[in-house]
Amino acid sequence: MESKEQKKEGNKEAPKYRVKGRFNNRNNKNTEIHPQDKRERTKPEHEAKGKHKSTEQINKYELADEEKLKLRRNRFSGDNKNFNSTSNQYGYVSRGEDNRLQKSHKERLNFFSHIVSSFIRYSNENTSSDLNRDFDRFINRNDIPPESDDPGISDIPTIDSILNNLRKLREALLHERATEFIKKVFLFSIRVAVNMGHYQTYIPSITYLLHSHNSSLLEDTEKQEIATILVLHTAHFNGENSKALQLYFKYVDTSEIKTLKILKSWINNDYYNWIQYYNSETDNGKAFLMKFGLPHMARHMVNSISKSYFSFKLKDFEDNYLPNGSSYTQLSDKYKINWKLENDTIVVRERNVR
């Protein structure tokens, strides 16, 4: 007779795990895979799947970048419909139009020489009154227009084309480490733009050069020059007087006292001293920056005189209270002044007769 233990062993079912090997019946669905065999089989499958997935992601990102670049080109395509990638004609890197300037230092040098020559030609062909006209034109609009689509006038230098070309060159240089050439391009951009009142050019250019990584390239006189521009702009254009003082003491040599005097007269609404500084300013760029604040100071002057004076001698008023080249008639027309002109006397207000 069989023992109970032998009966138990006889009734126990054999494990369905198959032994790893090439003679196993892999087509038998009832055969279970040994866990060890299962792990070894699935490992390379997971690895292959992971590699395939990462490759798909890379391709997906590349396609996304290409799609973004294409959309960017289409977005700005209307601005330069007749854009031709020829000598001295380049597109904007930011618009995905052209990257030749990014790739070739020689082309950057040649393009900058072309821009400088264009500016010299423009300056020789225009008078100071033309420059003033261009300044007034810029401060009355937000930005320069796109370049003309007419290829027949592309060689005629205009301040619009010069500023556009400088922007193209600066965009191509932003990915480069700062060098003497890059400093030269940005300084030239600042000096041209500040005389036109085009802050969209000179403010980012100043910010770039004053950045800690780039400021070491600047000589002290260059740093003082662009910092003074930033200070005067912050006060007269933005009206941020506290920030202007902060920038002055951070960047400007305190021995350069005239800028501080201008700031003080501006902050205190001291029109009389402010207009003296304005009229005596020999630097066109600084004078143009102060011109941003002229309407504010002129209105304050008119209000103060209207409350304090009964009459003024015309010659004294025009010599001491008006910008150079301006007349009482121009001031009256621009600010709608209710004063009266009688011979050589300005009647500010009538005396009350008892």
VEXGUTI-73359 format. One record per residue (C-alpha): x, z, y; residue number from 0; residue in one letter. Coordinates in Angstrom, 2 decimals, always signed. Example, Ala and Ser with C-alpha at 12.3 -4.5 7.8 and 13.67 -1.06 7.14 Angstrom:
residues 2
+---------+---------+---------+-----+---+
!    east !      up !   north !   k ! r !
+---------+---------+---------+-----+---+
!  +12.30 !   +7.80 !   -4.50 !   0 ! A !
!  +13.67 !   +7.14 !   -1.06 !   1 ! S !
+---------+---------+---------+-----+---+
END
This chain:
residues 354
+---------+---------+---------+-----+---+
!    east !      up !   north !   k ! r !
+---------+---------+---------+-----+---+
!   +0.00 !   +0.00 !   +0.00 !   0 ! M !
!   +1.09 !   -0.76 !   +3.47 !   1 ! E !
!   +1.62 !   +2.07 !   +5.80 !   2 ! S !
!   -0.37 !   +2.40 !   +9.00 !   3 ! K !
!   +2.75 !   +1.62 !  +11.03 !   4 ! E !
!   +3.31 !   -1.64 !   +9.10 !   5 ! Q !
!   -0.34 !   -2.65 !   +9.70 !   6 ! K !
!   +0.09 !   -2.05 !  +13.42 !   7 ! K !
!   +3.20 !   -4.22 !  +13.52 !   8 ! E !
!   +1.45 !   -6.97 !  +11.57 !   9 ! G !
!   -1.50 !   -7.12 !  +13.94 !  10 ! N !
!   +0.71 !   -7.27 !  +17.05 !  11 ! K !
!   +0.59 !  -10.76 !  +18.61 !  12 ! E !
!   +3.83 !  -12.60 !  +19.15 !  13 ! A !
!   +4.77 !  -13.02 !  +22.82 !  14 ! P !
!   +3.85 !  -16.35 !  +24.26 !  15 ! K !
!   +7.07 !  -16.52 !  +26.27 !  16 ! Y !
!   +9.08 !  -19.49 !  +25.24 !  17 ! R !
!  +12.82 !  -19.29 !  +24.99 !  18 ! V !
!  +14.72 !  -21.20 !  +27.56 !  19 ! K !
!  +16.03 !  -24.46 !  +26.10 !  20 ! G !
!  +15.52 !  -28.18 !  +25.87 !  21 ! R !
!  +13.47 !  -28.01 !  +22.64 !  22 ! F !
!  +10.67 !  -26.02 !  +24.21 !  23 ! N !
!   +7.29 !  -27.67 !  +24.27 !  24 ! N !
!   +6.86 !  -28.06 !  +28.02 !  25 ! R !
!   +3.68 !  -30.08 !  +27.59 !  26 ! N !
!   +1.89 !  -27.23 !  +25.89 !  27 ! N !
!   -0.31 !  -25.65 !  +28.54 !  28 ! K !
!   -0.80 !  -22.52 !  +26.45 !  29 ! N !
!   +2.91 !  -21.79 !  +26.49 !  30 ! T !
!   +3.84 !  -19.34 !  +29.20 !  31 ! E !
!   +7.10 !  -19.65 !  +31.06 !  32 ! I !
!   +9.53 !  -16.79 !  +30.73 !  33 ! H !
!   +9.91 !  -14.97 !  +34.07 !  34 ! P !
!  +13.66 !  -15.53 !  +34.09 !  35 ! Q !
!  +13.17 !  -19.26 !  +33.47 !  36 ! D !
!  +10.45 !  -19.34 !  +36.12 !  37 ! K !
!  +12.75 !  -17.85 !  +38.75 !  38 ! R !
!  +15.54 !  -20.29 !  +37.97 !  39 ! E !
!  +13.18 !  -23.25 !  +38.08 !  40 ! R !
!  +11.49 !  -22.32 !  +41.34 !  41 ! T !
!  +14.65 !  -21.41 !  +43.31 !  42 ! K !
!  +15.97 !  -24.98 !  +43.85 !  43 ! P !
!  +12.39 !  -26.14 !  +44.46 !  44 ! E !
!  +12.05 !  -23.62 !  +47.31 !  45 ! H !
!  +15.45 !  -24.59 !  +48.68 !  46 ! E !
!  +14.55 !  -28.26 !  +48.66 !  47 ! A !
!  +11.22 !  -27.48 !  +50.28 !  48 ! K !
!  +12.98 !  -25.42 !  +53.01 !  49 ! G !
!  +15.45 !  -28.21 !  +53.73 !  50 ! K !
!  +12.65 !  -30.71 !  +53.92 !  51 ! H !
!  +10.74 !  -28.43 !  +56.28 !  52 ! K !
!  +13.71 !  -27.90 !  +58.63 !  53 ! S !
!  +14.36 !  -31.65 !  +58.71 !  54 ! T !
!  +10.73 !  -32.22 !  +59.60 !  55 ! E !
!  +10.99 !  -29.66 !  +62.42 !  56 ! Q !
!  +14.12 !  -31.31 !  +63.86 !  57 ! I !
!  +12.47 !  -34.72 !  +63.77 !  58 ! N !
!   +9.38 !  -33.21 !  +65.35 !  59 ! K !
!  +11.41 !  -31.70 !  +68.21 !  60 ! Y !
!  +13.29 !  -34.97 !  +68.76 !  61 ! E !
!  +10.02 !  -36.87 !  +68.91 !  62 ! L !
!   +8.60 !  -34.27 !  +71.31 !  63 ! A !
!  +11.61 !  -34.63 !  +73.64 !  64 ! D !
!  +11.35 !  -38.40 !  +73.58 !  65 ! E !
!   +7.63 !  -38.16 !  +74.27 !  66 ! E !
!   +8.24 !  -35.82 !  +77.23 !  67 ! K !
!  +10.87 !  -38.16 !  +78.64 !  68 ! L !
!   +8.51 !  -41.09 !  +78.27 !  69 ! K !
!   +5.69 !  -39.21 !  +80.00 !  70 ! L !
!   +8.07 !  -38.25 !  +82.82 !  71 ! R !
!   +9.09 !  -41.87 !  +83.32 !  72 ! R !
!   +5.45 !  -42.94 !  +83.40 !  73 ! N !
!   +4.59 !  -40.16 !  +85.84 !  74 ! R !
!   +7.10 !  -41.31 !  +88.43 !  75 ! F !
!   +7.01 !  -45.02 !  +87.67 !  76 ! S !
!   +4.78 !  -45.68 !  +90.67 !  77 ! G !
!   +7.38 !  -44.32 !  +93.11 !  78 ! D !
!  +10.02 !  -46.92 !  +92.29 !  79 ! N !
!   +8.20 !  -49.91 !  +90.84 !  80 ! K !
!  +11.04 !  -52.33 !  +91.50 !  81 ! N !
!  +13.84 !  -49.98 !  +90.47 !  82 ! F !
!  +16.85 !  -51.93 !  +89.23 !  83 ! N !
!  +19.84 !  -50.20 !  +87.64 !  84 ! S !
!  +22.42 !  -52.22 !  +89.54 !  85 ! T !
!  +25.53 !  -51.31 !  +91.52 !  86 ! S !
!  +24.78 !  -48.69 !  +94.22 !  87 ! N !
!  +21.18 !  -48.50 !  +93.03 !  88 ! Q !
!  +20.45 !  -45.57 !  +90.77 !  89 ! Y !
!  +17.38 !  -43.68 !  +89.60 !  90 ! G !
!  +16.55 !  -39.99 !  +89.58 !  91 ! Y !
!  +17.81 !  -37.98 !  +86.62 !  92 ! V !
!  +14.87 !  -35.59 !  +87.05 !  93 ! S !
!  +12.45 !  -38.48 !  +86.55 !  94 ! R !
!  +14.18 !  -39.83 !  +83.46 !  95 ! G !
!  +14.98 !  -43.09 !  +85.25 !  96 ! E !
!  +18.75 !  -43.28 !  +85.02 !  97 ! D !
!  +21.67 !  -41.19 !  +83.75 !  98 ! N !
!  +24.64 !  -43.43 !  +84.53 !  99 ! R !
!  +25.83 !  -41.08 !  +87.27 ! 100 ! L !
!  +25.83 !  -38.20 !  +84.78 ! 101 ! Q !
!  +28.09 !  -40.09 !  +82.40 ! 102 ! K !
!  +30.63 !  -41.72 !  +84.73 ! 103 ! S !
!  +32.79 !  -39.87 !  +87.25 ! 104 ! H !
!  +34.02 !  -43.19 !  +88.62 ! 105 ! K !
!  +30.47 !  -44.31 !  +89.39 ! 106 ! E !
!  +29.83 !  -40.99 !  +91.15 ! 107 ! R !
!  +32.88 !  -41.48 !  +93.35 ! 108 ! L !
!  +31.89 !  -45.04 !  +94.23 ! 109 ! N !
!  +28.30 !  -44.06 !  +94.94 ! 110 ! F !
!  +29.37 !  -41.23 !  +97.24 ! 111 ! F !
!  +31.66 !  -43.59 !  +99.15 ! 112 ! S !
!  +28.72 !  -45.96 !  +99.54 ! 113 ! H !
!  +26.52 !  -43.12 ! +100.88 ! 114 ! I !
!  +29.15 !  -42.01 ! +103.41 ! 115 ! V !
!  +29.63 !  -45.60 ! +104.61 ! 116 ! S !
!  +25.86 !  -45.98 ! +104.99 ! 117 ! S !
!  +25.65 !  -42.81 ! +107.07 ! 118 ! F !
!  +28.50 !  -43.90 ! +109.35 ! 119 ! I !
!  +26.79 !  -47.22 ! +109.87 ! 120 ! R !
!  +23.46 !  -45.52 ! +110.54 ! 121 ! Y !
!  +25.07 !  -43.15 ! +113.09 ! 122 ! S !
!  +26.79 !  -46.02 ! +114.90 ! 123 ! N !
!  +23.56 !  -48.00 ! +115.14 ! 124 ! E !
!  +21.40 !  -45.12 ! +116.42 ! 125 ! N !
!  +21.53 !  -43.03 ! +119.58 ! 126 ! T !
!  +21.07 !  -39.28 ! +119.89 ! 127 ! S !
!  +17.48 !  -39.88 ! +121.00 ! 128 ! S !
!  +16.89 !  -41.74 ! +117.72 ! 129 ! D !
!  +18.24 !  -38.75 ! +115.81 ! 130 ! L !
!  +15.90 !  -36.46 ! +117.76 ! 131 ! N !
!  +13.03 !  -38.77 ! +116.88 ! 132 ! R !
!  +13.95 !  -38.62 ! +113.20 ! 133 ! D !
!  +14.10 !  -34.82 ! +113.40 ! 134 ! F !
!  +10.62 !  -34.62 ! +114.92 ! 135 ! D !
!   +9.39 !  -37.00 ! +112.23 ! 136 ! R !
!  +10.76 !  -34.83 ! +109.43 ! 137 ! F !
!   +9.45 !  -31.50 ! +110.71 ! 138 ! I !
!   +5.95 !  -32.98 ! +110.89 ! 139 ! N !
!   +5.82 !  -33.89 ! +107.19 ! 140 ! R !
!   +6.70 !  -32.23 ! +103.91 ! 141 ! N !
!   +9.25 !  -34.60 ! +102.41 ! 142 ! D !
!  +10.94 !  -37.97 ! +102.69 ! 143 ! I !
!   +8.97 !  -40.95 ! +101.37 ! 144 ! P !
!  +10.05 !  -42.90 !  +98.28 ! 145 ! P !
!  +12.44 !  -45.75 !  +98.80 ! 146 ! E !
!  +11.04 !  -49.08 !  +99.84 ! 147 ! S !
!   +9.98 !  -51.44 !  +97.07 ! 148 ! D !
!  +11.23 !  -54.40 !  +99.08 ! 149 ! D !
!  +14.69 !  -55.34 !  +97.77 ! 150 ! P !
!  +15.31 !  -57.41 ! +100.88 ! 151 ! G !
!  +15.80 !  -54.35 ! +103.08 ! 152 ! I !
!  +17.60 !  -52.11 ! +100.60 ! 153 ! S !
!  +20.98 !  -52.71 ! +102.30 ! 154 ! D !
!  +19.78 !  -51.51 ! +105.71 ! 155 ! I !
!  +20.81 !  -47.84 ! +106.01 ! 156 ! P !
!  +18.04 !  -45.45 ! +107.00 ! 157 ! T !
!  +18.04 !  -41.69 ! +107.01 ! 158 ! I !
!  +15.38 !  -41.82 ! +104.28 ! 159 ! D !
!  +17.55 !  -43.93 ! +101.96 ! 160 ! S !
!  +20.63 !  -41.78 ! +102.67 ! 161 ! I !
!  +18.82 !  -38.53 ! +101.80 ! 162 ! L !
!  +17.28 !  -40.12 !  +98.70 ! 163 ! N !
!  +20.69 !  -41.30 !  +97.47 ! 164 ! N !
!  +22.24 !  -37.89 !  +98.10 ! 165 ! L !
!  +19.50 !  -36.30 !  +96.03 ! 166 ! R !
!  +20.16 !  -38.71 !  +93.14 ! 167 ! K !
!  +23.86 !  -37.86 !  +93.24 ! 168 ! L !
!  +23.29 !  -34.10 !  +93.39 ! 169 ! R !
!  +20.90 !  -34.23 !  +90.43 ! 170 ! E !
!  +23.58 !  -36.00 !  +88.40 ! 171 ! A !
!  +26.12 !  -33.28 !  +89.28 ! 172 ! L !
!  +24.08 !  -30.18 !  +88.44 ! 173 ! L !
!  +25.14 !  -30.16 !  +84.78 ! 174 ! H !
!  +28.83 !  -30.26 !  +85.75 ! 175 ! E !
!  +31.08 !  -27.31 !  +86.47 ! 176 ! R !
!  +31.63 !  -26.97 !  +90.23 ! 177 ! A !
!  +34.66 !  -28.92 !  +91.50 ! 178 ! T !
!  +36.10 !  -29.94 !  +94.87 ! 179 ! E !
!  +34.24 !  -33.24 !  +94.66 ! 180 ! F !
!  +30.93 !  -31.49 !  +93.97 ! 181 ! I !
!  +31.57 !  -29.14 !  +96.90 ! 182 ! K !
!  +32.22 !  -32.15 !  +99.12 ! 183 ! K !
!  +28.93 !  -33.81 !  +98.07 ! 184 ! V !
!  +26.86 !  -30.68 !  +98.69 ! 185 ! F !
!  +28.53 !  -29.91 ! +102.04 ! 186 ! L !
!  +27.93 !  -33.48 ! +103.18 ! 187 ! F !
!  +24.28 !  -33.20 ! +102.11 ! 188 ! S !
!  +23.89 !  -30.01 ! +104.16 ! 189 ! I !
!  +25.51 !  -31.47 ! +107.27 ! 190 ! R !
!  +23.40 !  -34.62 ! +107.18 ! 191 ! V !
!  +20.11 !  -32.87 ! +106.36 ! 192 ! A !
!  +20.42 !  -30.05 ! +108.90 ! 193 ! V !
!  +20.65 !  -32.60 ! +111.71 ! 194 ! N !
!  +17.38 !  -34.09 ! +110.48 ! 195 ! M !
!  +15.62 !  -30.77 ! +109.90 ! 196 ! G !
!  +15.21 !  -31.72 ! +106.24 ! 197 ! H !
!  +15.26 !  -28.24 ! +104.72 ! 198 ! Y !
!  +14.24 !  -29.63 ! +101.30 ! 199 ! Q !
!  +17.84 !  -30.86 ! +101.12 ! 200 ! T !
!  +19.96 !  -28.26 ! +102.89 ! 201 ! Y !
!  +18.32 !  -25.06 ! +101.58 ! 202 ! I !
!  +18.83 !  -25.76 !  +97.82 ! 203 ! P !
!  +22.30 !  -27.15 !  +98.58 ! 204 ! S !
!  +23.28 !  -23.97 ! +100.43 ! 205 ! I !
!  +21.83 !  -21.82 !  +97.66 ! 206 ! T !
!  +23.87 !  -23.75 !  +95.10 ! 207 ! Y !
!  +27.15 !  -23.33 !  +97.02 ! 208 ! L !
!  +26.61 !  -19.63 !  +97.78 ! 209 ! L !
!  +25.98 !  -18.91 !  +94.10 ! 210 ! H !
!  +28.59 !  -16.47 !  +92.77 ! 211 ! S !
!  +30.09 !  -19.04 !  +90.40 ! 212 ! H !
!  +30.52 !  -21.66 !  +93.12 ! 213 ! N !
!  +31.31 !  -19.65 !  +96.25 ! 214 ! S !
!  +34.97 !  -19.27 !  +95.25 ! 215 ! S !
!  +35.43 !  -22.98 !  +96.01 ! 216 ! L !
!  +34.40 !  -22.50 !  +99.64 ! 217 ! L !
!  +36.89 !  -21.89 ! +102.39 ! 218 ! E !
!  +35.96 !  -19.09 ! +104.76 ! 219 ! D !
!  +35.01 !  -21.48 ! +107.58 ! 220 ! T !
!  +32.78 !  -23.48 ! +105.21 ! 221 ! E !
!  +31.07 !  -20.33 ! +103.97 ! 222 ! K !
!  +30.46 !  -19.17 ! +107.56 ! 223 ! Q !
!  +29.06 !  -22.59 ! +108.47 ! 224 ! E !
!  +26.45 !  -22.81 ! +105.73 ! 225 ! I !
!  +25.57 !  -19.10 ! +105.86 ! 226 ! A !
!  +24.83 !  -19.38 ! +109.59 ! 227 ! T !
!  +22.53 !  -22.32 ! +108.86 ! 228 ! I !
!  +20.70 !  -20.23 ! +106.25 ! 229 ! L !
!  +20.36 !  -17.27 ! +108.65 ! 230 ! V !
!  +18.98 !  -19.35 ! +111.53 ! 231 ! L !
!  +16.59 !  -21.20 ! +109.22 ! 232 ! H !
!  +15.28 !  -17.98 ! +107.68 ! 233 ! T !
!  +14.49 !  -16.56 ! +111.12 ! 234 ! A !
!  +13.25 !  -19.61 ! +113.05 ! 235 ! H !
!  +11.49 !  -21.53 ! +110.29 ! 236 ! F !
!  +10.35 !  -18.84 ! +107.84 ! 237 ! N !
!   +9.89 !  -16.06 ! +110.39 ! 238 ! G !
!  +11.54 !  -13.61 ! +107.96 ! 239 ! E !
!  +13.57 !  -11.61 ! +110.48 ! 240 ! N !
!  +14.57 !   -8.73 ! +108.20 ! 241 ! S !
!  +15.84 !  -11.13 ! +105.56 ! 242 ! K !
!  +17.73 !  -13.12 ! +108.21 ! 243 ! A !
!  +19.55 !   -9.96 ! +109.34 ! 244 ! L !
!  +20.30 !   -9.07 ! +105.73 ! 245 ! Q !
!  +21.81 !  -12.52 ! +105.11 ! 246 ! L !
!  +23.80 !  -12.28 ! +108.33 ! 247 ! Y !
!  +25.50 !   -9.03 ! +107.35 ! 248 ! F !
!  +26.03 !  -10.25 ! +103.78 ! 249 ! K !
!  +27.63 !  -13.62 ! +104.47 ! 250 ! Y !
!  +28.52 !  -14.06 ! +108.15 ! 251 ! V !
!  +31.66 !  -12.64 ! +109.70 ! 252 ! D !
!  +30.54 !   -9.98 ! +112.18 ! 253 ! T !
!  +33.06 !  -11.31 ! +114.69 ! 254 ! S !
!  +30.76 !  -14.34 ! +115.02 ! 255 ! E !
!  +28.62 !  -12.47 ! +117.52 ! 256 ! I !
!  +26.67 !  -15.39 ! +119.02 ! 257 ! K !
!  +24.49 !  -15.79 ! +115.93 ! 258 ! T !
!  +23.60 !  -12.10 ! +116.08 ! 259 ! L !
!  +22.69 !  -12.43 ! +119.79 ! 260 ! K !
!  +20.42 !  -15.38 ! +118.96 ! 261 ! I !
!  +18.74 !  -13.30 ! +116.24 ! 262 ! L !
!  +18.23 !  -10.34 ! +118.56 ! 263 ! K !
!  +16.68 !  -12.46 ! +121.32 ! 264 ! S !
!  +14.45 !  -14.15 ! +118.73 ! 265 ! W !
!  +13.29 !  -10.90 ! +117.13 ! 266 ! I !
!  +12.62 !   -9.27 ! +120.52 ! 267 ! N !
!  +10.80 !  -12.36 ! +121.87 ! 268 ! N !
!  +13.37 !  -12.46 ! +124.67 ! 269 ! D !
!  +12.60 !  -16.01 ! +125.74 ! 270 ! Y !
!  +14.88 !  -16.07 ! +128.78 ! 271 ! Y !
!  +18.08 !  -15.29 ! +126.86 ! 272 ! N !
!  +16.98 !  -17.28 ! +123.81 ! 273 ! W !
!  +16.50 !  -20.47 ! +125.84 ! 274 ! I !
!  +19.94 !  -19.96 ! +127.43 ! 275 ! Q !
!  +21.50 !  -19.84 ! +123.95 ! 276 ! Y !
!  +19.43 !  -22.85 ! +122.90 ! 277 ! Y !
!  +20.46 !  -24.96 ! +125.90 ! 278 ! N !
!  +24.14 !  -24.02 ! +125.63 ! 279 ! S !
!  +24.43 !  -24.66 ! +121.88 ! 280 ! E !
!  +27.00 !  -27.41 ! +121.28 ! 281 ! T !
!  +26.44 !  -27.65 ! +117.51 ! 282 ! D !
!  +23.62 !  -30.14 ! +116.95 ! 283 ! N !
!  +22.72 !  -28.62 ! +113.59 ! 284 ! G !
!  +22.26 !  -25.11 ! +115.00 ! 285 ! K !
!  +20.30 !  -26.48 ! +117.97 ! 286 ! A !
!  +17.97 !  -28.33 ! +115.60 ! 287 ! F !
!  +17.46 !  -25.13 ! +113.58 ! 288 ! L !
!  +16.55 !  -23.22 ! +116.73 ! 289 ! M !
!  +14.18 !  -26.04 ! +117.62 ! 290 ! K !
!  +11.99 !  -24.95 ! +114.70 ! 291 ! F !
!  +11.26 !  -21.79 ! +116.71 ! 292 ! G !
!  +10.79 !  -23.48 ! +120.09 ! 293 ! L !
!   +6.95 !  -23.72 ! +119.93 ! 294 ! P !
!   +6.68 !  -20.00 ! +119.12 ! 295 ! H !
!   +8.99 !  -18.98 ! +121.96 ! 296 ! M !
!   +7.40 !  -21.39 ! +124.44 ! 297 ! A !
!   +3.92 !  -19.99 ! +123.78 ! 298 ! R !
!   +5.23 !  -16.45 ! +124.19 ! 299 ! H !
!   +6.90 !  -17.44 ! +127.46 ! 300 ! M !
!   +3.70 !  -19.00 ! +128.83 ! 301 ! V !
!   +1.66 !  -15.89 ! +127.93 ! 302 ! N !
!   +4.22 !  -13.55 ! +129.49 ! 303 ! S !
!   +4.52 !  -15.51 ! +132.74 ! 304 ! I !
!   +0.73 !  -15.88 ! +132.99 ! 305 ! S !
!   +0.39 !  -12.09 ! +132.97 ! 306 ! K !
!   +3.37 !  -11.29 ! +135.19 ! 307 ! S !
!   +3.65 !  -13.94 ! +137.94 ! 308 ! Y !
!   +1.45 !  -15.48 ! +140.58 ! 309 ! F !
!   +3.73 !  -18.41 ! +141.39 ! 310 ! S !
!   +7.04 !  -20.03 ! +140.48 ! 311 ! F !
!   +9.36 !  -22.47 ! +142.16 ! 312 ! K !
!   +9.27 !  -25.68 ! +140.13 ! 313 ! L !
!  +13.06 !  -26.24 ! +140.18 ! 314 ! K !
!  +13.80 !  -22.66 ! +139.16 ! 315 ! D !
!  +11.31 !  -22.88 ! +136.30 ! 316 ! F !
!  +12.64 !  -26.19 ! +134.94 ! 317 ! E !
!  +16.29 !  -25.11 ! +135.26 ! 318 ! D !
!  +15.97 !  -21.68 ! +133.64 ! 319 ! N !
!  +12.89 !  -21.67 ! +131.43 ! 320 ! Y !
!  +12.67 !  -25.09 ! +129.82 ! 321 ! L !
!  +14.77 !  -26.80 ! +127.14 ! 322 ! P !
!  +17.27 !  -29.36 ! +128.40 ! 323 ! N !
!  +15.59 !  -32.67 ! +129.17 ! 324 ! G !
!  +12.08 !  -31.20 ! +129.38 ! 325 ! S !
!   +9.80 !  -31.11 ! +132.41 ! 326 ! S !
!   +6.95 !  -28.90 ! +133.56 ! 327 ! Y !
!   +4.50 !  -31.79 ! +133.02 ! 328 ! T !
!   +5.55 !  -32.15 ! +129.37 ! 329 ! Q !
!   +5.20 !  -28.41 ! +128.80 ! 330 ! L !
!   +1.79 !  -28.36 ! +130.47 ! 331 ! S !
!   +0.49 !  -31.27 ! +128.39 ! 332 ! D !
!   +1.82 !  -29.93 ! +125.10 ! 333 ! K !
!   +0.60 !  -26.34 ! +125.42 ! 334 ! Y !
!   -2.53 !  -26.96 ! +127.56 ! 335 ! K !
!   -1.40 !  -24.69 ! +130.39 ! 336 ! I !
!   -3.93 !  -23.85 ! +133.12 ! 337 ! N !
!   -1.35 !  -23.52 ! +135.87 ! 338 ! W !
!   -1.51 !  -25.70 ! +138.96 ! 339 ! K !
!   +1.28 !  -27.65 ! +140.60 ! 340 ! L !
!   +1.24 !  -27.68 ! +144.40 ! 341 ! E !
!   +4.15 !  -29.65 ! +145.87 ! 342 ! N !
!   +7.26 !  -27.82 ! +144.60 ! 343 ! D !
!   +5.45 !  -24.64 ! +143.56 ! 344 ! T !
!   +3.74 !  -23.74 ! +140.29 ! 345 ! I !
!   +0.65 !  -21.63 ! +140.92 ! 346 ! V !
!   +0.32 !  -19.46 ! +137.83 ! 347 ! V !
!   -2.83 !  -17.63 ! +138.95 ! 348 ! R !
!   -4.74 !  -17.14 ! +142.16 ! 349 ! E !
!   -4.49 !  -13.90 ! +144.09 ! 350 ! R !
!   -7.67 !  -11.90 ! +144.39 ! 351 ! N !
!   -8.75 !  -11.88 ! +148.05 ! 352 ! V !
!  -10.61 !   -8.76 ! +149.13 ! 353 ! R !
+---------+---------+---------+-----+---+
END
